Amino acid sequence: MVILAPRSFETSVSPGEIALAWLNSHSSILLMTSGATLVIDPVNVTLPEHVRPDAVVVTHSHIDHFDRTLLDQWQEEMDVPVLTSAFVAERMPKQPKVLRVGDRVSVGDMDLLAERCDHHATEPLSLVISAKGAPTVFHPADSDPFADMARLRDEYEPQVMLFTGPSIRKAVEIAGLIRPRVLVSCDCDDDWEEDFSRQINDEVPQTEVRFLRPLEVFRIHV
């Protein structure tokens, strides 16, 4: 299902602020700072009016994260840079910028760090996203939790964790390793959200949980 964007979608972002929204009901996320707009894993989406991404990141090749037809269209119409793994890059006609674990790249005022992702895909990536004076965001994509995620907490102190996966248990374990100020996921099912929030509150009580409806903008600053 394609989510039609409202004309009133607010794109202005203050310095020191991160604004984010889900573009669909699963994997596709929009992140905005005062100096950059980033889209992660766009699949079967339309962009809100006046939103033009400075870059797109594809975390892995699964069909709920990689929409080649849409990316071909965006590259043709907007010449938008695509950042992704070598495996995904080989499957695109217009060569993207290849990211490997440990690589850093700047998108406007955003700094993107490609990190390890434990997932049943070829060359999957997680992301640490930061901007000067703004909260740091960790996006594990569909990663399983692993002990070394605690290093990201110690080195980058992510205040925001994004979660697109289907497993509450996985989300709780990753949140326990990262200890973000807020965990943001997409609005889904009331019973699922209640269980999700309860488990986070029980095991990672310092973390607030927010569920966003598609195209609902969440803003956070330091």
Secondary structure, DSSP 8 states (H G I E B T S, - for coil): ------TT------TTEEEEEESSSSS-EEEE-SS-EEEES--S----TT---SEEEE---STTT--HHHHHHHHHHH---EEE-HHHHTT-SS--EE--TT-EEEETTEEEEEE---SSSSS--EEEEEETTS--EEE-TT----TTHHHHHHHH--SEEEE--S-HHHHHHHHHHH--SEEEEE---HHHHHHHHHHHHHH-TT-EEEEE-TT--EEEE-
